[in-house]
Amino acid sequence: MRIAVLMPMDSPFASWGQTRGIEHTLRRMGYETLPVSLPTEPNPSKQMLNSVKQNVPPLSEIAKCDAVLVSGPEHIGPWIAEVYERYEWHSITDNLPTGAWLHESCEREDYSIDFESIQWMARDWFFPAIQDAEKHDQAMFALDHSHYCPFAVDSVIFDDDEREVRTFPVAFIGLLYPKRVAYLNALAQHSIPAIRFGKVMIEDLHGYRSEETTLRYADNLRDIKVFFNLPAMSRLVVSKVFEVMACGALCVTPMLPPEGGVSKNMALFGAGQELIYYRPSHLAGVGAILRDWSGPERYLDRQRITAAAVRKIKEKHTLEVRLAEMFQRMGVAAKLVVQ
């Protein structure tokens, strides 16, 4: 069974679990894959477009596959239209099971995704935000083909080695864009413990090294007691939460707002059972949470919560589990044989 996987090219801005991790997991599960990596840059030059066309499989090769999965359609959709041509792509959606898994919530603080502009790419749609899955499950969008599909982790890379000593009491790994910098400046006016900040990116003459970066990132997560997840622009449980939990760090992450059903995403994990939610507007309370949960008095409570978190991820939120769920929704599960 051969699966075509269309995804963004390796980039520090693309999560492993939504790009190469999908391809690697499918191969471990016994499937043959046809990886198709596409840029995300808008307004490509003719030279860049021609270069990409020369380096991706032709449409005829994709048509020989048994199913097609598009990861990040909101990012690579324009390139699919340019490289394969939108009209010709209908030969894929008309004849093969096709699924598209978004990387963002449709409504973010900085932009919105116009579903109608990308709807042509696939038959089944997988939304990482529950409010988007519910909204698009209607005749004008994707009735009976709109599915809630949270993020998931590569179980080989993101795991807990149960190390005895974790070096950093409180830490954050990731981008510090203006919203987060402003939040940290406001938080600094209150009593908070020291927070270690960092980012992980390995790059050499060949360019960005996605797998090596992800391995180092996961090892860094295993060296953190309390991961302080800063507020994000999207309206969902971000992929970082799943990765942190899988590596055995205690995840302290923002509560989501109730407007538009966004807070329903929080039902994925139990507050105080598998992670800790904080109210971003209660700055003094955030400081108290970080001090409390990173201290030695909370060691056994941290161990209890992180052990439950690791179990939950292994049982319900690995890419093996998620891909099997997606294929079932796409109507191809019975055809796929896992070796």
C-alpha positions as CSV (number, residue, x, y, z in Angstrom):
1,M,0.0,0.0,0.0
2,R,1.5,3.3,-1.1
3,I,0.6,6.7,0.4
4,A,1.5,10.0,-1.2
5,V,2.4,12.6,1.5
6,L,2.4,16.2,0.5
7,M,4.0,18.5,3.1
8,P,6.0,21.7,3.6
9,M,9.7,21.5,3.0
10,D,12.0,21.1,6.0
11,S,11.9,24.3,8.0
12,P,12.2,25.5,11.6
13,F,8.6,26.7,11.3
14,A,7.2,23.2,10.4
15,S,6.7,20.7,13.2
16,W,8.3,17.3,12.7
17,G,5.0,15.6,13.6
18,Q,3.2,17.4,10.8
19,T,5.9,16.9,8.1
20,R,8.7,14.2,8.0
21,G,7.4,12.5,11.1
22,I,4.3,11.4,9.1
23,E,6.4,9.9,6.4
24,H,8.8,8.1,8.9
25,T,5.9,6.8,10.9
26,L,4.1,5.4,7.9
27,R,7.2,3.6,6.8
28,R,7.6,2.1,10.3
29,M,4.0,0.9,10.1
30,G,4.9,-1.0,6.9
31,Y,3.6,1.4,4.2
32,E,5.4,2.6,1.2
33,T,5.4,6.4,0.9
34,L,5.8,8.9,-1.9
35,P,7.0,12.1,-0.1
36,V,6.3,15.4,-1.9
37,S,8.0,18.4,-0.2
38,L,6.8,21.8,-1.3
39,P,7.8,25.4,-0.3
40,T,5.5,27.7,1.6
41,E,6.8,31.0,0.3
42,P,4.2,33.2,-1.4
43,N,4.6,34.7,-4.9
44,P,7.3,32.4,-6.2
45,S,9.6,33.5,-9.0
46,K,9.5,31.6,-12.3
47,Q,12.9,30.2,-11.6
48,M,11.9,28.9,-8.2
49,L,8.7,27.4,-9.6
50,N,10.6,25.6,-12.3
51,S,13.1,24.3,-9.9
52,V,10.4,22.8,-7.6
53,K,8.6,21.2,-10.6
54,Q,11.8,19.5,-11.6
55,N,12.3,18.0,-8.1
56,V,8.8,16.7,-7.2
57,P,7.1,13.5,-8.5
58,P,4.8,14.1,-11.5
59,L,1.1,13.9,-11.1
60,S,1.0,10.6,-12.8
61,E,3.2,9.1,-10.1
62,I,0.8,10.4,-7.4
63,A,-2.1,8.9,-9.3
64,K,-0.6,5.5,-8.9
65,C,-0.8,5.7,-5.1
66,D,-3.6,4.2,-3.0
67,A,-4.3,7.3,-1.0
68,V,-3.1,10.9,-0.7
69,L,-2.5,12.9,2.5
70,V,-1.9,16.6,2.3
71,S,-0.3,18.0,5.5
72,G,-0.6,21.8,5.9
73,P,-2.9,22.5,3.0
74,E,-3.2,26.1,4.1
75,H,0.5,26.5,3.6
76,I,1.3,24.5,0.5
77,G,-2.0,24.8,-1.3
78,P,-0.9,27.6,-3.6
79,W,2.2,25.5,-4.6
80,I,0.0,22.4,-5.3
81,A,-2.0,24.6,-7.6
82,E,1.1,26.0,-9.3
83,V,3.0,22.7,-9.6
84,Y,0.2,20.3,-10.5
85,E,-2.5,22.7,-11.6
86,R,-5.8,22.9,-9.8
87,Y,-7.9,21.5,-12.7
88,E,-5.6,18.5,-13.1
89,W,-5.6,17.8,-9.4
90,H,-9.3,16.9,-9.6
91,S,-8.1,13.6,-11.2
92,I,-6.6,12.8,-7.8
93,T,-9.6,13.8,-5.6
94,D,-12.0,12.2,-8.0
95,N,-10.2,8.8,-8.0
96,L,-8.3,8.4,-4.8
97,P,-9.1,8.8,-1.1
98,T,-7.6,12.2,-0.2
99,G,-7.2,13.8,3.2
100,A,-5.9,17.1,4.3
101,W,-4.7,17.9,7.8
102,L,-4.4,21.5,8.7
103,H,-1.6,22.9,10.8
104,E,-3.5,25.9,12.2
105,S,-6.8,26.9,13.7
106,C,-8.9,28.6,11.0
107,E,-9.1,31.7,13.2
108,R,-5.8,33.0,14.6
109,E,-5.0,36.3,16.2
110,D,-3.0,37.4,13.1
111,Y,-5.0,35.9,10.2
112,S,-7.8,33.6,9.2
113,I,-7.9,30.7,6.8
114,D,-10.4,30.8,4.0
115,F,-11.6,27.2,3.8
116,E,-13.3,27.7,0.5
117,S,-10.0,28.7,-1.1
118,I,-8.4,25.3,-0.2
119,Q,-11.4,23.0,-0.3
120,W,-10.6,21.7,-3.7
121,M,-7.5,19.9,-2.5
122,A,-9.1,16.9,-0.6
123,R,-12.2,15.0,0.1
124,D,-11.7,14.5,3.9
125,W,-10.6,17.4,6.1
126,F,-8.9,17.0,9.4
127,F,-8.9,20.0,11.7
128,P,-6.7,20.2,14.8
129,A,-9.2,22.7,16.4
130,I,-12.5,21.2,17.4
131,Q,-14.5,24.4,16.7
132,D,-13.3,24.3,13.1
133,A,-14.3,20.6,12.6
134,E,-17.8,21.5,13.9
135,K,-18.1,24.6,11.8
136,H,-17.2,22.9,8.6
137,D,-19.4,19.9,9.1
138,Q,-22.2,21.3,6.9
139,A,-23.3,21.0,3.3
140,M,-21.6,24.2,2.1
141,F,-18.2,23.0,3.4
142,A,-17.5,19.3,4.1
143,L,-20.6,17.6,5.4
144,D,-19.7,14.2,6.9
145,H,-16.1,14.8,5.8
146,S,-15.0,17.3,8.5
147,H,-13.2,15.6,11.3
148,Y,-11.6,16.7,14.6
149,C,-8.0,15.6,14.5
150,P,-5.6,16.9,17.2
151,F,-1.9,16.9,16.8
152,A,0.2,13.8,17.6
153,V,3.8,12.9,18.2
154,D,6.4,10.6,16.6
155,S,6.6,8.0,19.3
156,V,10.2,7.1,18.4
157,I,11.6,10.6,18.9
158,F,9.3,12.0,21.6
159,D,9.5,9.7,24.6
160,D,10.4,9.8,28.3
161,D,13.7,8.3,29.3
162,E,12.7,8.7,33.0
163,R,16.0,10.4,33.8
164,E,16.6,11.0,37.5
165,V,17.9,14.6,37.2
166,R,16.3,17.3,35.0
167,T,18.6,20.3,34.7
168,F,16.2,23.2,34.2
169,P,13.4,23.9,36.8
170,V,11.4,26.1,34.4
171,A,12.1,26.5,30.7
172,F,10.6,27.4,27.3
173,I,11.8,26.4,23.9
174,G,10.3,28.2,20.9
175,L,9.8,31.4,19.1
176,L,9.6,34.7,21.1
177,Y,7.5,36.8,18.8
178,P,6.1,40.2,19.9
179,K,3.0,38.9,21.6
180,R,5.1,36.6,23.8
181,V,7.8,39.2,24.5
182,A,5.0,41.7,25.7
183,Y,3.6,39.0,27.9
184,L,6.9,38.2,29.5
185,N,7.6,41.8,30.1
186,A,4.2,42.1,31.9
187,L,4.9,38.9,33.8
188,A,8.3,40.2,34.9
189,Q,6.5,42.8,37.1
190,H,5.5,40.0,39.4
191,S,7.4,37.4,41.4
192,I,8.3,34.6,39.1
193,P,11.1,32.0,39.2
194,A,14.0,32.1,36.7
195,I,12.9,30.9,33.3
196,R,15.4,29.4,30.9
197,F,14.7,30.3,27.2
198,G,16.1,28.6,24.2
199,K,15.6,27.4,20.6
200,V,16.9,24.4,18.9
201,M,18.0,24.5,15.2
202,I,20.7,22.6,13.5
203,E,21.8,23.9,10.1
204,D,24.8,23.2,7.9
205,L,26.0,23.6,4.3
206,H,23.2,21.3,3.2
207,G,20.6,23.6,4.9
208,Y,18.2,23.0,7.8
209,R,18.6,19.5,9.4
210,S,15.1,18.6,10.4
211,E,15.6,15.2,12.0
212,E,18.8,16.2,13.9
213,T,17.0,19.3,15.2
214,T,14.0,17.3,16.3
215,L,16.2,14.8,18.2
216,R,18.1,17.5,20.0
217,Y,14.8,19.4,20.8
218,A,13.3,16.2,22.3
219,D,16.4,15.6,24.4
220,N,16.2,19.2,25.6
221,L,12.6,18.6,26.7
222,R,13.7,15.6,28.7
223,D,16.0,18.0,30.6
224,I,13.1,20.3,31.8
225,K,11.1,19.9,35.0
226,V,8.4,22.4,34.2
227,F,7.8,23.6,30.6
228,F,6.2,27.0,30.6
229,N,4.2,27.1,27.4
230,L,3.7,30.7,26.4
231,P,0.4,32.0,24.9
232,A,0.2,31.4,21.1
233,M,-1.5,33.1,18.2
234,S,-3.6,30.0,17.3
235,R,-6.8,28.8,19.0
236,L,-6.1,25.2,19.8
237,V,-3.9,22.9,21.8
238,V,-0.6,23.4,20.0
239,S,1.7,20.6,18.9
240,K,4.3,21.6,21.5
241,V,2.0,20.5,24.3
242,F,1.9,16.9,23.0
243,E,5.7,16.9,22.5
244,V,6.4,18.2,26.0
245,M,4.1,15.7,27.6
246,A,5.5,12.8,25.7
247,C,9.0,13.6,27.0
248,G,8.0,13.6,30.6
249,A,8.2,17.3,31.4
250,L,5.3,18.9,33.3
251,C,3.5,21.1,30.8
252,V,2.1,24.4,32.1
253,T,0.0,25.8,29.3
254,P,-2.5,28.6,28.8
255,M,-6.3,28.1,29.2
256,L,-8.2,28.7,26.0
257,P,-11.0,31.2,25.7
258,P,-14.6,30.0,25.7
259,E,-15.7,32.2,22.8
260,G,-16.6,30.2,19.7
261,G,-16.2,26.9,21.5
262,V,-12.4,27.2,21.6
263,S,-12.1,26.1,25.2
264,K,-13.5,22.7,24.3
265,N,-10.1,21.8,22.9
266,M,-8.9,21.7,26.6
267,A,-10.9,18.5,27.1
268,L,-8.0,16.6,25.5
269,F,-6.1,16.6,28.8
270,G,-7.2,16.7,32.4
271,A,-6.3,19.8,34.4
272,G,-4.2,18.7,37.3
273,Q,-4.2,15.2,36.0
274,E,-2.0,15.3,32.9
275,L,-1.0,18.9,32.7
276,I,-1.5,22.3,34.4
277,Y,-3.6,25.1,32.8
278,Y,-3.0,28.7,33.8
279,R,-5.1,31.8,33.2
280,P,-2.9,34.2,31.1
281,S,-4.5,37.3,32.5
282,H,-3.8,36.4,36.1
283,L,-0.1,37.3,36.1
284,A,0.5,36.9,39.8
285,G,-1.2,33.5,39.7
286,V,1.0,32.4,36.8
287,G,4.1,33.3,38.9
288,A,2.7,31.3,41.8
289,I,2.0,28.3,39.6
290,L,5.6,28.2,38.3
291,R,7.1,28.6,41.7
292,D,4.9,26.0,43.3
293,W,5.2,23.3,40.6
294,S,9.0,23.7,40.0
295,G,9.8,23.3,43.7
296,P,11.0,20.2,45.5
297,E,7.8,20.0,47.5
298,R,5.9,19.1,44.4
299,Y,8.3,16.4,43.2
300,L,5.8,13.5,43.8
301,D,2.9,15.4,42.3
302,R,5.0,16.2,39.2
303,Q,5.9,12.6,38.9
304,R,2.2,11.5,39.1
305,I,1.0,14.0,36.5
306,T,3.9,13.5,34.1
307,A,3.5,9.7,34.3
308,A,-0.2,10.0,33.5
309,A,0.7,12.4,30.6
310,V,3.2,10.0,29.1
311,R,0.6,7.2,29.3
312,K,-2.1,9.3,27.6
313,I,0.2,10.3,24.8
314,K,1.3,6.7,24.1
315,E,-2.3,5.5,24.2
316,K,-4.1,8.2,22.2
317,H,-1.8,10.7,20.6
318,T,1.0,9.0,18.7
319,L,1.2,9.4,14.9
320,E,0.5,5.7,14.6
321,V,-2.8,6.1,16.4
322,R,-3.7,9.3,14.6
323,L,-2.9,8.1,11.1
324,A,-4.9,4.9,11.6
325,E,-7.9,7.1,12.7
326,M,-7.5,9.3,9.6
327,F,-7.3,6.4,7.2
328,Q,-10.4,4.9,8.7
329,R,-12.2,8.2,8.2
330,M,-10.9,8.3,4.6
331,G,-12.4,4.9,3.9
332,V,-9.0,3.2,3.3
333,A,-8.4,1.5,6.6
334,A,-9.6,-1.9,5.4
335,K,-7.2,-1.8,2.4
336,L,-4.1,-0.9,4.6
337,V,-2.2,-3.8,5.9
338,V,0.2,-3.0,8.8
339,Q,3.2,-5.3,8.8
